[in-house]
Amino acid sequence: MIDPAQSPSWRLNLDRATPASQGIEDARDIWQQPERVVEALGLCAGARVADLGAGTGYFIPHLVRALALRAFAAPVGDKACDKVGGARVPVETSCPAAPGSPAGCPGGTIWAVDRAPFASWLRGALSENARRFVEVVDGDVHELELPSSANAHAILACNLFHQLHDPVAALNSWRRWLAPGARVVIVDFFDRNLPVGPARSELVGEWVVLDALREAKYRVAERQALPYQYLISATTA
């Protein structure tokens, strides 16, 4: 098992930065292309997003930055709309907080979902700025449980799908926490020999994800190719 304390954490808390950890994260940025992944979520001001299998929090600063930029651009007191899957979902962006936001302006919520030891480690690693947006959830991504008021506009499952023992059941459990027309973005490694990622024997092909999404009654909206991974965006049908 990965030890969170030995994993790169400089993006969450600059006090823990080391040249080695920064180099590892910078190298991942090249092939992970986090800006493209976050863009695929279609977030708007006040959006609520769940990062499933958050691990050591690689995507948290990218999601925080996206929400902060969108909140800054949204006029105070106005309503923004997520345009996902053809639906327009109103999101309150006025202060003191968007509904479900853990800590006030600017609005927006990120649920970082993972199990021990990652969940407890993440709580201690979050910077003060990240805490304005992020709530760490110690939970099982196979049977997702979010706060009772959760109504997510997007779910991110990056480098997670190949670990699901029953993908269709997991997708069905995610659905109950999604707002109408919400978006699910799945990113995982191509089923071939790659210089990064898990052993090939652990990987699943893109067609496996597509079949599971269709069986769980999701509508595939977009497909992209990253350097070593496929990105599939789907909405609730």
ABEGO torsion letter per residue (X at the ends): XBBAAABBAAAABAAABBAAAAAAAAAAAAAAGAAAAAAAAGBBBGBBBBBBGAEAGAAAAAAAAAAAAAAAABBBGBBBBBBBGGBBBBBBABOABBBGBAAEOBBEBBBBBBBOAAAAAAAAABBAAAAAABBBBBBBAABBBBBAABBBABBBBBGAAAABABAAAAAAAAAAABBBGBBBBBBBBBBBBBABEBBAAABBBAAAAAAAAAAAGBBBABBBBBAABBBBBBBBX
